[in-house]
Amino acid sequence: MTWRPADDLAQSVALEVLLHGPLARAELARRLDLAPATLTRISAELIEVGLLIETPHLAERRTGRPSIPLDVVADAHHFLGIKLTGDSVMAAVTDLRAEVVNYFEVPLTSTAPLAVVEQICAAADRAAAEHPIDAIGIGLGGVVTREGFVTSAPFLSWTDVPLALLVQEQSGIPAFAANDLTAFTEAQHWFGLGVGHDNFAAITLGVGVGFGCIANGKLLANDDSGVGLVGHWPLDPMGPICNRGHRGCAESMLTVPAILRDISRALDRAVDWPEFVSLVRAGQPAAAQIAASSGRALGRLIAAVANLVAPSLVVVGGEGVELAAISAAAVDQGIQEDRDPRASAVNVEFTSGSNESWCRGAAVIALQGYVLDRRRVASRRSGLDLLEA
Ligand SMILES: [Zn+2]
């Protein structure tokens, strides 16, 4: 069964139910400013093609006739979300509401583009054994065009790889690729903490520092998205120096590798992230000091985003998000330092930094491509030709 609303109006009804359902017809008509008769006709068509169902068990009886909500058939569609890192392929299968129903990781055997494509297709086969896959989404750190063409991905040593096209050609399944932060932000927008916010920002902490922004309901993006331009935002004139010579930039203070470098140097031995978190919680002085200065820097970055972009919400995630929990007072202090006392409090929410959340983002890129019927730019040349060009 495919996602097939008859026209734009039917598509907007289906999308509203997908993103905010289950919804009663009266509520849907109000949200979309449609005449009840029009909505009755459209919903009958969408039920007919199997895209929407009535959910009588959720019926509300206020006065008179009960109102039977409409919902999508969430488990009628499945999407594979792949997060690529320099050493692994992480994969999550989600349903139409981006709920993860299967998750697995496999080590990357080679970073050569065709070998990676091979591994992604093997993951698709493995996922499809349990659920038919409607589309594949791939998220990775790097610059990726709307067509899923990876312009550069330094951690894989890639330049100009037509990733989505190659995966699609080899798997026979529609494929999409995006910068991982773009994918994360879109997932928050459609199914996460950003639901209901037309303007919100996302900050991720991990191997790098990421920033994404939804403005007036749309992702703010250009050809430089994915370069990681917020990474060198100055945060502390007394901070450590990054590899480009900045003192106290976001990358030198907030990334997991930078924090681990500092604590390992202080203790003169290798410390991993879980141990760093425990050391801070146990009050180990060097760890506590690093957490306090990084936490304060995070607060200043949140304040900068709030001051410049005026979002109604700042979502913080990524595998280093625990920094915020172990240095909460310092984060607050950093925000207060750079926020005008007359300004409203910054609405900050923290979300899971699990690998699964990155994969879920990639699955949402697939899901959006599928339901919005985004056409990949039709290429007269095969992915292989483009790769070799
Ligand atoms: Zn820097």
Boltz pocket constraint, residues with backbone or C-beta under 6 A from the ligand:
constraints:
  - pocket:
      binder: B
      contacts: [[A, 231], [A, 232], [A, 233], [A, 242], [A, 243], [A, 244], [A, 245], [A, 246], [A, 249], [A, 250], [A, 251], [A, 252]]
      max_distance: 6.0
